Amino acid sequence: MDFGSQTLERFEDALKHWNLSLDEVQRERFQKLTNLMLDWNERISLTTITDPELIAIEHYLDSVAPLAFKLISEEMAVIDVGTGAGFPGLPLAILCPQTSFTLVDATRKKVKYLQMVCSELGLTNVDVIWGRAEELAKRREFRESFDVALARAFGAIDIVWECTLPFVKVGGIAITYKGPKVDDELEIGKQTAPLVGGKVEFVHKFVLPTSDFRRALVIARKLSNTPLRFPRSVGIPEKRPLRLVIAPSELVRKGKR
Ligand code: SAH
């Protein structure tokens, strides 16, 4: 049995628990994706997960979790910030052919790989862009242009908000993928989202079906335009995360009391 079909079987079995299924074209695409990823992984580092059944759960199923909660629908424009080897954007794009996806990453060779994958898979609803979120979010064609922004394994929650919410239209949402320790970050997430126009609206906590991996999706709704000074220059969201932008004023308040 080749890796592609092993992964596919495991993935389809788990998808049933979310009442999701694949058609023949989607099956073929996932199979090709697995084989291309594992093949290219020997030359450029794409994933540390190489076991076909774990790819099915930790990459594919995890990526499409927003569909279990009906967070993405047809005709939406979705951006995946720091997509790496294409997660969560690629599996979602395969499952939602009527939704348009923009996959962004700062690493050129990953972008080249993703462009090759999209052409091999015949995915016409995906654009792959090489660049830094901090710079792309300032460009007119990207700023406040998406219904949904996604980020998985991108960083601490306040870094995620600064690098995703500027892309989101007022009324849209940013979704960040988190693990079992989500509560440790939630307070920071709630306090910092308003700086960039957002409000933490909901946290979906769940176990990935057929596994014991605990996951969470944190949803921030865009309530107002992001002030133009955000995102700050490349590297600053990480070096001086929004929680530190808030903290000094708290210190001042405390000092005054
Ligand atoms: N989302 C993927 C990859 C996570 S690793 C997954 O869940 O598997 C984080 C990725 O974000 C890396 O590929 C890195 O190149 C990219 N990245 C880091 N900082 C970035 C930035 N400021 N703008 C765009 N991409 C960035």
Residues whose N, C-alpha, C, O or C-beta is under 5 A from the ligand:
A	BS01	SAH	G82 T83 G84 A85 F87 P88 V104 D105 A106 T107 G131 R132 A133 E134 R152 A153 F154
